[in-house]
Amino acid sequence: MWLITLRDLQWRRRRFGFGALGAAMVFAVTLLLSGLSAGLHGEANRNIEAVGADAWLVRAGVSGPFSALSAMPDTVVEQVAAAPGVRRADPWILAFGTTAGAREVDVNVVGYRPGGLGPPAPSAGRQPTRPSEVMVDSATGYKVGDQFTMNGTPLNVVGKVKHMTLRGGVGNIYLNLRDAQSVLFKGNRIITAVITQGTPKDPAALGLSALNQNAARGDILRLFQKALHGIDLLRLILWAVAIAVIGTVIYLSVLERIQDLAVLKAIGIATNSLMFSLVVQAALMSLLAGGAAIVMSFAIAPVFPMPVSMSVASCLALMGFAFAIGMVSSLAGLRRAVGVDPATAFGGAI
């Protein structure tokens, strides 16, 4: 049966090739969608870890420091620092803006107190320590030594980080607190959150609400909640499309081989052996499509406009799903093959 299976694949190689290519394109989109979902979650994790805070304090009634603007005077930092349970408190700003100069770039502006919580370690250059200095993420396209302006304030790039983005790939820029207030609030001493090590026991007494790391991570993902649900739904639809593509190829193959299957049954080949042949064909097509999809996805991911994170685990999961889809796809063909009457080999009706 192995030889018969391989010969049939060779005889119908063009059809199986097109079927595998179609399934591979579906699998590639599915893997990219999984990578996009993982990329958005990874984006949230990296930002939370970079800040290094145990809690984010925002005005009571505000959803969070990432999904809403929680403007408050920076004098509240001293009140939080004196609250029971707090070991350290620092001001923090997050807002969205656009750079000016040789080109315009949308950015997430992060303001922090030098030496305090907030900025990540640079991959090149250094953190800003003097006025009008900025550290940028590589997604902005700026390099160390470049200059640009924001709201009329000139800024010099002295450091660069990698993979520090928000809002699906929009690069962060890091300013010292006073520069961020100048750029965003015309110099008014406003902050959007207080970040702490240790959590105040009664933030409501200060008119604030506290978010722990998990809640802050959820606040980042709140912006993409509907998109993430849409991705999950689209993946299910694509799995169904893959089943239809592979199942159609296998079923057409069975229809073309009705006479052959009848002859094999007539000479004593067990039905289980015929079923095994069809399952092998479906599995080979699915696994070939899965391997091609992984190659396609890694080729597309670097130029994808949003962060895509693909791991060995996700690739292995795809191959597992591909194998399972091959099994499911063969069911219609198997049912047709099982029902073939051996008499067909001698001119009986199909």
C-alpha positions as CSV (number, residue, x, y, z in Angstrom):
1,M,0.0,0.0,0.0
2,W,2.9,2.4,0.6
3,L,4.0,1.9,-3.0
4,I,0.5,2.4,-4.3
5,T,0.1,5.6,-2.2
6,L,3.4,7.1,-3.4
7,R,2.6,6.2,-7.0
8,D,-0.8,7.9,-6.7
9,L,0.8,11.0,-5.3
10,Q,3.3,11.0,-8.2
11,W,0.5,10.6,-10.7
12,R,-1.5,13.4,-9.3
13,R,1.4,15.5,-8.1
14,R,0.3,18.7,-9.8
15,R,-3.1,18.6,-8.1
16,F,-1.6,17.7,-4.8
17,G,1.0,20.5,-5.3
18,F,-1.6,23.1,-5.9
19,G,-3.7,21.8,-3.0
20,A,-0.6,22.0,-0.7
21,L,0.2,25.5,-1.9
22,G,-3.4,26.7,-1.2
23,A,-3.4,25.2,2.2
24,A,0.1,26.6,2.9
25,M,-1.1,30.1,2.1
26,V,-4.0,29.6,4.5
27,F,-1.7,28.2,7.2
28,A,0.7,31.1,6.7
29,V,-2.0,33.7,7.3
30,T,-3.1,31.7,10.4
31,L,0.5,31.6,11.7
32,L,0.9,35.4,11.1
33,L,-2.3,36.1,12.9
34,S,-1.1,34.0,15.9
35,G,2.2,35.9,15.8
36,L,0.4,39.2,15.7
37,S,-1.6,38.3,18.8
38,A,1.6,37.1,20.5
39,G,3.3,40.3,19.4
40,L,0.7,42.6,21.0
41,H,0.9,40.6,24.2
42,G,4.7,40.8,24.1
43,E,4.5,44.5,23.5
44,A,2.5,44.9,26.7
45,N,4.8,42.6,28.7
46,R,7.9,44.5,27.6
47,N,6.5,47.9,28.6
48,I,5.4,46.7,32.0
49,E,8.7,45.0,32.7
50,A,10.7,48.1,31.5
51,V,9.0,50.4,34.0
52,G,9.8,48.2,36.9
53,A,6.9,49.3,39.1
54,D,4.7,47.3,41.4
55,A,1.8,49.7,40.9
56,W,0.5,52.5,38.7
57,L,-1.6,55.1,40.4
58,V,-4.1,57.2,38.4
59,R,-7.0,59.4,39.2
60,A,-10.0,57.6,40.6
61,G,-12.4,56.7,37.8
62,V,-9.8,56.6,35.1
63,S,-9.4,53.2,33.3
64,G,-5.6,53.1,33.4
65,P,-2.4,54.9,32.5
66,F,-2.2,53.5,29.0
67,S,-5.7,53.6,27.7
68,A,-6.7,57.0,29.1
69,L,-5.2,60.3,30.0
70,S,-5.1,60.9,33.7
71,A,-3.7,64.4,34.2
72,M,-2.9,65.5,37.7
73,P,-0.4,67.8,39.4
74,D,3.0,66.3,40.1
75,T,2.7,67.4,43.8
76,V,0.7,64.2,44.3
77,V,3.9,62.2,44.1
78,E,5.0,63.4,47.5
79,Q,1.7,62.4,49.0
80,V,2.0,58.9,47.5
81,A,5.6,58.6,48.7
82,A,4.4,59.2,52.3
83,A,1.6,56.7,52.1
84,P,1.9,53.5,54.1
85,G,3.1,50.5,52.0
86,V,5.1,52.7,49.5
87,R,8.8,52.3,49.4
88,R,9.4,54.6,46.4
89,A,7.3,56.8,44.2
90,D,8.1,58.5,40.9
91,P,6.2,60.7,38.5
92,W,5.4,59.3,35.1
93,I,3.9,60.6,31.9
94,L,2.5,58.8,28.8
95,A,0.9,60.6,25.9
96,F,0.8,60.3,22.2
97,G,2.4,62.8,19.8
98,T,4.0,63.5,16.4
99,T,7.6,64.6,15.8
100,A,8.5,67.3,13.3
101,G,11.5,68.2,11.3
102,A,12.8,66.3,8.3
103,R,9.9,63.9,8.6
104,E,6.9,63.3,10.8
105,V,6.7,60.2,13.0
106,D,3.9,59.2,15.4
107,V,5.4,58.3,18.8
108,N,4.4,57.5,22.3
109,V,6.0,60.1,24.6
110,V,7.2,58.7,28.0
111,G,8.4,61.2,30.6
112,Y,10.2,60.0,33.7
113,R,12.4,61.4,36.5
114,P,16.1,60.7,35.8
115,G,17.4,58.1,38.1
116,G,13.9,56.9,38.9
117,L,11.5,54.2,37.6
118,G,10.4,54.2,34.0
119,P,13.0,54.0,31.3
120,P,14.5,50.8,29.8
121,A,18.2,50.2,29.4
122,P,19.4,51.5,26.1
123,S,20.7,49.2,23.4
124,A,22.9,52.0,22.0
125,G,24.0,55.4,23.4
126,R,22.6,56.4,26.8
127,Q,19.6,57.5,28.7
128,P,18.8,61.3,28.7
129,T,20.4,63.1,31.6
130,R,20.3,66.7,30.4
131,P,17.6,69.0,29.0
132,S,16.6,68.5,25.3
133,E,17.9,64.9,25.2
134,V,15.8,62.0,24.1
135,M,16.1,58.2,23.8
136,V,14.1,56.6,21.0
137,D,12.9,53.2,19.9
138,S,14.3,51.8,16.7
139,A,10.7,51.7,15.2
140,T,10.8,55.5,15.0
141,G,13.6,55.4,12.4
142,Y,15.8,57.8,14.3
143,K,19.4,57.1,15.2
144,V,21.8,58.3,17.9
145,G,22.9,61.8,16.9
146,D,19.7,62.8,15.0
147,Q,17.6,65.8,15.9
148,F,13.9,66.5,15.7
149,T,11.3,68.8,17.3
150,M,8.1,68.3,19.1
151,N,5.7,71.2,19.6
152,G,8.5,73.6,18.9
153,T,10.9,71.9,21.4
154,P,14.2,70.8,19.8
155,L,15.4,67.3,20.9
156,N,18.7,65.5,20.4
157,V,18.7,61.7,20.2
158,V,21.3,60.4,22.7
159,G,20.1,56.8,23.1
160,K,18.2,54.1,21.4
161,V,16.2,51.0,22.5
162,K,14.7,48.1,20.7
163,H,11.2,46.5,20.7
164,M,9.8,49.3,23.0
165,T,6.5,50.1,21.2
166,L,2.9,50.6,22.0
167,R,-0.4,50.7,20.0
168,G,0.7,48.0,17.6
169,G,4.2,49.0,16.7
170,V,4.3,52.8,17.4
171,G,7.7,53.6,18.8
172,N,8.3,55.0,22.3
173,I,10.5,58.1,23.0
174,Y,11.8,58.8,26.5
175,L,12.3,62.3,27.9
176,N,13.2,63.6,31.3
177,L,10.1,64.8,33.1
178,R,10.6,68.5,32.6
179,D,11.1,68.1,28.8
180,A,8.0,65.9,28.6
181,Q,5.9,68.5,30.5
182,S,7.2,71.2,28.2
183,V,6.5,69.2,25.0
184,L,3.0,67.9,26.1
185,F,1.6,70.4,28.6
186,K,3.4,73.8,27.7
187,G,5.5,73.5,30.8
188,N,2.7,72.9,33.3
189,R,3.8,70.5,36.0
190,I,1.4,67.7,35.1
191,I,1.9,64.0,35.2
192,T,-0.4,61.1,34.1
193,A,0.5,58.5,36.7
194,V,2.6,57.8,39.8
195,I,4.6,54.6,39.6
196,T,5.6,53.0,42.9
197,Q,7.6,50.2,44.4
198,G,5.3,48.8,47.0
199,T,1.5,49.5,46.9
200,P,-0.3,52.1,49.0
201,K,-2.7,50.5,51.4
202,D,-5.5,53.1,50.8
203,P,-5.0,54.9,47.4
204,A,-8.7,56.0,47.5
205,A,-7.9,58.3,50.4
206,L,-5.6,60.2,48.0
207,G,-8.3,60.3,45.3
208,L,-6.4,57.7,43.3
209,S,-6.8,54.1,42.1
210,A,-3.9,51.6,41.9
211,L,-3.3,49.1,39.2
212,N,-0.9,46.2,39.7
213,Q,1.2,44.7,36.9
214,N,-1.5,42.4,35.6
215,A,-4.1,45.2,35.6
216,A,-1.6,47.6,33.8
217,R,-0.9,44.9,31.2
218,G,-4.6,44.5,30.7
219,D,-5.0,48.3,30.3
220,I,-2.5,48.2,27.4
221,L,-4.4,45.3,25.7
222,R,-7.7,47.1,26.2
223,L,-6.9,49.1,23.1
224,F,-6.8,45.9,21.1
225,Q,-9.5,43.8,22.9
226,K,-11.9,43.7,19.9
227,A,-9.0,43.2,17.4
228,L,-7.7,40.2,19.4
229,H,-11.2,38.7,19.5
230,G,-11.4,39.3,15.8
231,I,-8.1,37.5,15.2
232,D,-9.2,34.5,17.2
233,L,-12.4,34.3,15.1
234,L,-10.6,34.7,11.8
235,R,-8.2,31.9,12.8
236,L,-11.1,29.5,13.3
237,I,-12.5,30.5,9.9
238,L,-9.1,29.9,8.2
239,W,-8.8,26.4,9.8
240,A,-12.2,25.6,8.3
241,V,-10.9,26.9,4.9
242,A,-7.8,24.7,5.2
243,I,-10.0,21.7,5.9
244,A,-12.1,22.5,2.9
245,V,-9.1,22.9,0.6
246,I,-7.4,19.6,1.6
247,G,-10.6,17.7,1.9
248,T,-11.7,18.7,-1.6
249,V,-8.4,17.5,-3.1
250,I,-8.6,14.1,-1.3
251,Y,-12.3,13.7,-2.2
252,L,-11.6,14.4,-5.9
253,S,-8.8,11.9,-5.8
254,V,-11.1,9.2,-4.4
255,L,-13.7,9.9,-7.1
256,E,-11.1,9.5,-9.8
257,R,-9.9,6.2,-8.2
258,I,-13.3,4.5,-7.7
259,Q,-12.4,1.8,-10.3
260,D,-9.0,1.4,-8.8
261,L,-10.3,1.1,-5.3
262,A,-12.9,-1.5,-6.4
263,V,-10.2,-3.6,-8.1
264,L,-8.1,-3.5,-4.9
265,K,-11.1,-4.6,-2.8
266,A,-11.9,-7.3,-5.3
267,I,-8.4,-8.8,-5.1
268,G,-8.6,-8.9,-1.3
269,I,-7.0,-5.6,-0.1
270,A,-8.5,-4.8,3.2
271,T,-10.6,-1.7,3.6
272,N,-8.4,-0.5,6.4
273,S,-5.4,-0.5,4.1
274,L,-7.2,1.6,1.6
275,M,-8.3,4.0,4.4
276,F,-4.7,4.2,5.6
277,S,-3.5,5.2,2.1
278,L,-5.9,8.1,1.9
279,V,-5.0,9.2,5.5
280,V,-1.3,9.2,4.6
281,Q,-2.0,11.3,1.5
282,A,-4.0,13.9,3.5
283,A,-1.3,13.9,6.3
284,L,1.5,14.4,3.8
285,M,-0.3,17.2,2.0
286,S,-1.1,18.9,5.3
287,L,2.5,18.6,6.7
288,L,4.0,19.8,3.5
289,A,1.6,22.8,3.6
290,G,2.5,23.5,7.2
291,G,6.3,23.5,6.5
292,A,5.8,25.8,3.5
293,A,3.6,28.1,5.6
294,I,6.4,28.5,8.3
295,V,8.9,29.5,5.6
296,M,6.4,32.0,4.1
297,S,5.6,33.4,7.5
298,F,9.2,34.0,8.5
299,A,9.8,35.7,5.2
300,I,6.8,38.0,5.6
301,A,7.1,38.8,9.3
302,P,10.0,41.3,9.1
303,V,8.1,43.6,6.7
304,F,4.7,43.2,8.5
305,P,3.6,46.7,9.6
306,M,2.8,45.5,13.2
307,P,4.8,43.5,15.7
308,V,4.7,39.7,14.9
309,S,6.2,37.3,17.4
310,M,6.7,33.7,16.1
311,S,8.3,31.1,18.3
312,V,9.4,27.5,17.9
313,A,6.3,26.5,20.0
314,S,3.9,28.3,17.7
315,C,5.5,26.6,14.6
316,L,5.3,23.2,16.3
317,A,1.7,23.9,17.2
318,L,1.0,24.8,13.5
319,M,2.4,21.4,12.4
320,G,0.2,19.7,15.0
321,F,-2.9,21.5,13.8
322,A,-1.9,20.8,10.2
323,F,-1.7,17.1,10.9
324,A,-5.1,17.2,12.7
325,I,-6.6,19.1,9.8
326,G,-5.3,16.4,7.4
327,M,-7.1,13.7,9.5
328,V,-10.3,15.6,9.5
329,S,-10.0,16.5,5.8
330,S,-9.8,12.9,4.8
331,L,-13.1,11.9,6.4
332,A,-15.3,12.6,3.4
333,G,-12.9,10.7,1.1
334,L,-12.7,7.9,3.5
335,R,-16.5,7.5,3.7
336,R,-16.7,7.4,-0.1
337,A,-13.9,4.9,-0.3
338,V,-15.4,2.6,2.3
339,G,-18.7,2.5,0.3
340,V,-17.1,1.4,-2.9
341,D,-18.6,-1.9,-4.1
342,P,-16.0,-4.4,-5.4
343,A,-18.4,-5.3,-8.1
344,T,-17.6,-2.0,-9.7
345,A,-14.3,-3.5,-10.8
346,F,-16.3,-5.9,-13.1
347,G,-18.5,-3.2,-14.7
348,G,-21.1,-2.8,-11.8
349,A,-22.7,0.6,-11.1
350,I,-20.8,3.0,-9.0
